[in-house]
Amino acid sequence: MDAVFRSLADPTRRSLLDELFERDGQTLSAFEARLPMTRFGVMKHLRVLEEAGLVVTRRRGRENSTS
Protein backbone atom coordinates (compact mmCIF):
# COMPACT_ATOMS: atom_id res chain seq x y z
CA MET A 1 0.00 0.00 0.00
CA ASP A 2 2.91 2.34 0.70
CA ALA A 3 4.15 1.93 -2.88
CA VAL A 4 0.79 3.19 -4.18
CA PHE A 5 0.81 6.32 -2.04
CA ARG A 6 4.48 6.98 -2.77
CA SER A 7 3.86 6.69 -6.52
CA LEU A 8 0.83 9.01 -6.34
CA ALA A 9 2.76 11.63 -4.36
CA ASP A 10 4.44 12.90 -7.53
CA PRO A 11 2.36 15.29 -9.70
CA THR A 12 3.96 14.00 -12.91
CA ARG A 13 2.87 10.44 -12.17
CA ARG A 14 -0.64 11.62 -11.34
CA SER A 15 -0.66 13.42 -14.69
CA LEU A 16 0.41 10.23 -16.48
CA LEU A 17 -2.41 8.33 -14.79
CA ASP A 18 -4.91 11.02 -15.81
CA GLU A 19 -3.77 10.75 -19.43
CA LEU A 20 -4.08 6.98 -19.34
CA PHE A 21 -7.57 7.28 -17.89
CA GLU A 22 -8.57 9.51 -20.82
CA ARG A 23 -6.88 7.35 -23.46
CA ASP A 24 -5.79 3.83 -22.56
CA GLY A 25 -2.95 1.99 -24.29
CA GLN A 26 -0.62 4.88 -25.10
CA THR A 27 2.91 4.27 -26.29
CA LEU A 28 6.03 5.61 -24.67
CA SER A 29 6.63 7.79 -27.72
CA ALA A 30 3.18 9.36 -27.34
CA PHE A 31 3.90 10.29 -23.74
CA GLU A 32 7.33 11.62 -24.62
CA ALA A 33 5.92 13.86 -27.36
CA ARG A 34 3.49 15.57 -24.98
CA LEU A 35 5.55 15.83 -21.80
CA PRO A 36 8.45 18.21 -21.17
CA MET A 37 10.87 15.44 -20.20
CA THR A 38 13.16 12.90 -21.76
CA ARG A 39 12.19 9.38 -22.77
CA PHE A 40 14.14 8.04 -19.78
CA GLY A 41 12.26 10.34 -17.41
CA VAL A 42 8.93 9.05 -18.70
CA MET A 43 10.17 5.46 -18.41
CA LYS A 44 11.23 6.06 -14.81
CA HIS A 45 7.81 7.41 -13.82
CA LEU A 46 5.99 4.60 -15.62
CA ARG A 47 8.20 2.00 -13.91
CA VAL A 48 7.27 3.39 -10.47
CA LEU A 49 3.57 3.24 -11.40
CA GLU A 50 4.00 -0.29 -12.72
CA GLU A 51 5.79 -1.46 -9.55
CA ALA A 52 2.89 -0.06 -7.50
CA GLY A 53 0.45 -2.07 -9.62
CA LEU A 54 -1.28 1.00 -11.04
CA VAL A 55 -0.40 0.45 -14.72
CA VAL A 56 0.49 -2.48 -16.95
CA THR A 57 3.05 -2.28 -19.73
CA ARG A 58 2.52 -4.45 -22.79
CA ARG A 59 5.37 -5.10 -25.16
CA ARG A 60 4.58 -5.75 -28.82
CA GLY A 61 7.69 -6.19 -30.89
CA ARG A 62 9.66 -2.98 -30.57
CA GLU A 63 6.74 -0.98 -29.17
CA ASN A 64 5.60 -0.68 -25.55
CA SER A 65 2.11 0.46 -24.66
CA THR A 66 0.87 1.31 -21.20
CA SER A 67 -2.60 0.90 -19.80
PyMOL commands that set and color helices and strands:
alter all, ss='L'
color gray80, all
select helices_A, chain A and resi 2-8+11-22+28-34+39-51
alter helices_A, ss='H'
color red, helices_A
select strands_A, chain A and resi 26-27+57-60+63-66
alter strands_A, ss='S'
color yellow, strands_A
deselect
rebuild
show_as cartoon
